[in-house]
């Protein structure tokens, strides 16, 4: 009993000391986020319920853009040739600080806000990456900064970037090409996760492309000798890819999805299509693999005696890490302290862990020391990478789902529609707005972040990997 009381007293003391260290402007900015808490939750829940996929996020984009306008931002909609992309701006002069907001969902993982698997609408999309929380938290952070500008306590410009189609087509590439980050000094981003940390790890560079094979249809039994099978070309191509896997670095990834392998069994198919993706921790290492895999398509076409066509969808860079900015974010996480959860939320989390076959440890929101940046981070890819090669980027991960939860799954959808996700969203808004405040108040800090960006980038010139306008039709 005495031990429990001592621990409680120490926790209270730590919280008290942390609160004492938070300066007046940061207390104001935290208060602003809390003041908008219910509106931000309602906004996030509305986007969660819409669950719109890449380039189809009409209602989700409108909800965010309208809320930005209601709060005094000037909003430019339909930027970079994408109807659901927008930029919301407030203020004048330097520094110009940007913050990213995503809002697209993933197909086929609709789920109710409960810890057992049950779709909200069978076959529909769901926010299995927490992007309903992403855009809402980032806009909440931007509004908190805007209100401090209004009060005359800081000066400069805040920009909220509404960025569509992160999950499939990587809309930020076209926004970068349109020059929307020109003049921005520092960019802030975050992502829902299973831990809370200043994210100083990179991601994997990626290229997406499609290969189509064109043959000659024929009756599969009566006269197959008159046919040239497009599916033969596709199968030979995937065989080549799979043999090639043995001879690439362990950090490189190749995966594919057969989109059309023929329609019926009794016809030699005259058309087939495959979507291929190559990834690597470094774009410079990814490109040679990409070129080799493209060459294999020609070889497969020759062997099957068919024609072929390769179409680039898009490609993205690995994230260029900025540790100077990460250190600023880390200090604000330590000021805020960890998220706390009630018994009901922990029960919810442990039930999800039970069903998904993970240790039933509940939530993890402890604030760890800033990690060393790894040479090979593993994991996924994001078009935040393209932004980070054009402007210094500070990234954050905040707990919105139980430890070890399978990402891009129903379990993350469930958490994003209830209080576990809501708490993470509000926390992220506070951490980002506090970090942005540091940038507005300290010009030298902005200079140091930009100096690291220039050094890290070196002489490498950014080249967008796109071939044409955004594929807003979804094909």
N, C-alpha and C positions, 0 to 999 in steps of 0.2 A: 504493500500500500504506500509506504514512504517513498519507495523507488518510483512508483507511478506518479506521485505528487511532485517529486523532484524533476522528473522528465517533463511533466506538464509545465512546471515553473520555468524550466530552461527554454522550452519552446515559446512560451509567452514572452520571455526576456528577449529571445532572438527576434521575434516579431516586432517587439517594441523598439529594439535597437535598429532594426531594418527601417522601420517607419521614421525614426528620428533622422536617418541618413537621407531620406527622400526630400529633396528641396521643393520649394513652394511651387514652381512651375510644373514639376512632375506630379505633385499632389493634385494640381489643377487638372492636368491632362488625364490622370487616373479617374478623377471625379467626373470628367466629361464622358469617358467611356462608360462608367457606371450609370450616368444619367441617361445614356442612350441604350442601356442594356436591353430593355424589353423590346425596343424597336429593332435592334440588331438581331435579337432572337427571332422575332416575327419575320424579319427579312430572310434570315437563314432558313427558317422552317418553310417559308413560301417557295424558296428555290429548291429545297429538299423535296417538296411535294411535286414540283414541276418536273424535276429530273430530266432535263433536256440534253441531248447528246450534241456532238461536235457540229458547229455552225447552224444548229437548230435551236439555239438557246434564246429565242426571241423574247419570251416572257421573263426569263431569268435576267437577261441583259437589261430589259426595260425596268425591272424592279430596282436594280442597283443604280441605273442612270437616273431614274426618277427620284430616288432617295437622295442622290448627290445633289440634284437640282433643288430639291426641297430645302437642302441645307446650305444653299448659297453658291454652289459650284457652277461654273460655266461648263456645259457638257457638249462635246462634239461627238455625234453619233455616226455609226457606219464608216469608221475610218479604215484606211488601208484596203478598201474594196471588200470589207466584211460587214454585213449588216448588223452583226451582234457585237462588233468591237467598238469601244468608245474611250474617250479620254475626258476626265473631269478635272478642271483646273481652278485653283483659287490662289489669290495673292499676286504680287509683282516682285520682280527683282530677284537677286541672289540671296541665299542658295536656292537652287531648284531641286527639290527632293521628290522622287517618284516612289510609288508603292503599287505593287502588282495585285490584281484581283482576278481569280479564275472562277468559273461557274458552270462548267460542263460536266455532265454525268457519264456513266458507263452503261452500255446496253445490257439488258438481260438479267440484271441483279436487283430488281425491285424488292423491297423489304419493308416490313412494318417496324416501327420503333419498339421492338421487343427482343428479348435475348434468345428467342427460338426462331428458326428459319421459317418464314412465311411471307410470300410476296405481298406487297400492297396491291399490285396489279400484275397478274401473271404475264411473264414475258417482257415486261416494261423495263425501263432503265432505272438506275439507282445511283446515289452518290457514294460509290465505293472507294473514293479517294478523298472525300470530305470537301469537295470544292464549293458546296453550299456554305460551308463555314469559312473557306478561304476568302472569297470575295467580300463577304459580310464583315469579317474581322478587319480586313485591309481598309475597307471604306470607313469603318468605325474609327480606325487609327487616323485616317486622313481628316475626318471631321473634327477629331479632338485637336489636331494641330491647327486646323482652320480656325477653331474657336479661340485659340491662343493668339493667332495673328489678329483676329478681330479685336481682342482686348489690348492690342498694342504691346504685348510682352515679347513678341518675336516678329521678325519681318522676313519676307522671302516668298517663295512659291511652292505650293504643294500640288502634285499631280497624281491622280488615281487612274491607273490604266486597266480598263475592263478588257481582259484578254480571253477570247473564245478558243475552243477546239484544242486544248492542251493535250487531251487524251488520244487524239487520233491524227490530226493534220498539223498541229503546232502553229497556231495562229500568230504567235509572237514574231515569227520570222518575217511575215509580211509587214507587221507593224514596225519592226526594226528597219526594214528596207524602205518604208515610207518616211523614215527620219523622225519618228515620234519621240525618240529618246535624245534627239539632238538638243544640246543645251542643258540636259539634266546632269546634275553634279554627282548625285549618289542615288541608287535605287535600293528599295527595301522589299524583301519578299519573305514569305513564310510558307509552311506546308503542314497540314494535319499529320500527326504521326502517333507512335506509341511511346514516345519519350519527349522530354522537354529539354532543348539544348540550343545554344548558338551553333548553327550548322556550318562547320568549316570543312566539310567534305565535298569533293566534286561529284560528278555524275558521269554517265557514259555518253559519249558522242554516238550519234545514230544516223542512219540513212534508211529511208523507206522508198521502195520502188516496186513496180508491178511488171511482170513479164507475161505477155500474151503469146500463145502459139496458134497458128492458122494452118489447117490442113485441108483435107477433102473428105466430105461425108460419103458413106457407102453403107449398104446393108451388111451388118456384122456377121451374118451367116451365109447369105446367098452369094455375095461378091466382095468380100473384105479386101481382095487384092486390088480393087479399084479405089480403096480408101487410103488416106494418109492421116494417121491419127494424131490430132493435136494433144491428146492425153498421153500418147507415147512420149512426145516431146517433153511434157510436163514431168512425167515419171522419171525419165532419164535425167532431167534437170535436178530433181530432188535427190536422186541417187548420187549425182556428182557433188552436190552440196554436202550430203551426209558423209561421203568419203573424205571430203576436204576438211571436215571438222577435226580430224586427227592431226592435221598439219598446220593448225593455227594456234596462237597463244591461248593459254587457259582463260585469260581475261577477255578474250574476244567472244562475242555471241553472234550466232546466225539463227534466225527463226523465220518460219514462213507459215502462211495460211492459204490453202487451196480454195479459191473462190469459185472456180468453175472447172469441173473435170469431165464435162459431158452431161447430157440430160437423161438419156435412156440407154439401156444395156444393149439393145439390138441395132444401134447405129454407131458406126465408126465416127467418133466426134471430130468435127472440123474446127472446134474452138476450145481453148482452155485458158485459164488465167490463174496466176499465183501472186500473192503479195509477199514480198521478202523484206526482211529487216536485218541489217548488220549493225553491231554495236562494238565499241571499244572505249577504254578509259581516255584515249587520246584520239582526236580527229585525224591527226597525222598518221596514226597506226591503222585507223579504220579504212581510210581511202584505198590503200592497196588491196585489202580484202574485198572491198566493194567492187573494185575494177576486175578482180579475178572471178568473182561470182557472176558478174555480168558476162565475162567471156564464156563461162560455162553454158549460158543460155544459147549462145551461138553453136557450141559443140553439140548440145542436145538437139537443136533444130536440124543440124546436119545429119545426125544419126537417125532421126525420125523422118527425114525428108519433108520437113514442114518449114513454114516461115515463122518469124518471131518478131516481137516488138518490145522494147524496154521503155518504160515511162517512169521518170523520177517523180515521186510525190513530194518529198521534202527531206531535208537532213538537218540535224541540229548539233550544236557544239556541246562539249562537256562544260560544266560550270567552272568559271574562272574564280577561284576562291580568293576572298579578301580577308585576311586574318586581322588586319587593323580594325576593320568594321566588325568582325566577329567578336573581338575583345570588348568593343563598346556594347554590343548586344549582351554579352555574357554578364557584364556588370549590372545591367538592368534586370536580367533574370535573377541575379543574386539579391537585388533590392526587393523584387517582388516576392521571392520565395516560391516554394512549390504550391501547386494546386492541391486543395484538400477535397476529399470525397466523403459523402455520408454512407451509412450502412446499406441503404437501398442501392446506391450506385455501385458499391463494391460487390453486392450480390449479383447485380446485373452483369458486371464485368466477369465475375467468376463463372456464371452460367454460360456465357459466350465461350470462355476458355474451355469449359467442360465439353461443350458440344463440338468445338473445333479441335479437340484432342490436345490442348495445351495445358501446362501446369496452372493450377487455379490459384494464382497469386494476386489477381485483381489489377489495379491501376498502378502505373509507375510515372510519377511526375517529379521525382527528385531532380535537383539542379546539380549536374555533375560539373567538374572542372572542364575548362576548354580543352578539347582533345587535340592531339597532333593531327595534321592533315595527312591522310594516307595517299600513297602513290597509286594504289589500285583500290578504289572505293567499292567496287561491285555495285549491286543494286540496279536502279532504273535510270531513266533519262527524262529530261525536261527541256522545254524551249526557253526556260529561264537562262539556260546556258548561252543562248544567242544574245539575250539582253546583257549578260555579264561580260561579254567580249566587246561591248559597245559603251558600257558605263559601269563604274564600280557597283557591285551588288553585295548587300548584306543579307544573309539568309538565316531563317529561324525554323526550328521544328517545335511543335507544341503537342502535348498529349491530348488526343481526342478519342482514343480507343484503347482497349486493354492490351497489356503487354503480350507480345507474340501473336497478336491478331492477324490472320491472313488478310493482306491488303487487297484492294480491288474485289472485295467479297461482300456478301450480305451482312456480315458482322459489322463492318465499318459503316455501312448504310444505316444499320440499326442505331449505332451510337451517335451518328450525325444528326439524328432527328430527336434526340432527348438531351437530358441535362449534362451528361458526360461530354458530349460534343459542344454544347453551349458554353460550358465552363472553359474549355480549351479555346474556343473562339474569342471570348471576352479577354482571357489572359493574353492571347496573341495580339489583340488590338492594343492592350496596355503596353506590352513589351515593345511593339513596333513604334508606337507613338512616343514613348519615352526615348527610344533610340533616335528617332527623327528630331526630337527636341534637342538632343545633344548636338546634332549636326547643325541645327539652326543657331544654336547658341555659341558654337565653337568653330569659327572659320579655319583655324589651324588644323583641327581634326579632319575637316573636309579635305584640306590640302594633303594631309598624310594618307588618307584613304585613296585619293586620286594618284598620289605618288606611287603607292604600292601597285595599283592597277596598271599604271604605265610600265613599271618594272616587270610585273608578272606577264603582261602581254608581249613584251619585247618587240621584235620586229615582225611578228606574225600579223598579217592583214586579214581582217574578217571578210569572208565571202559567203553570202547567203546561198544555201543549197536549195534553190527552188527553180522551177522551170515553168513560168507562167503565173496567172492569177490564182488566188485561193480557190480550192475545189469546194466551193460552198454548196454545190449540188449534192455532195457526200459521196460521189463516185470514186 
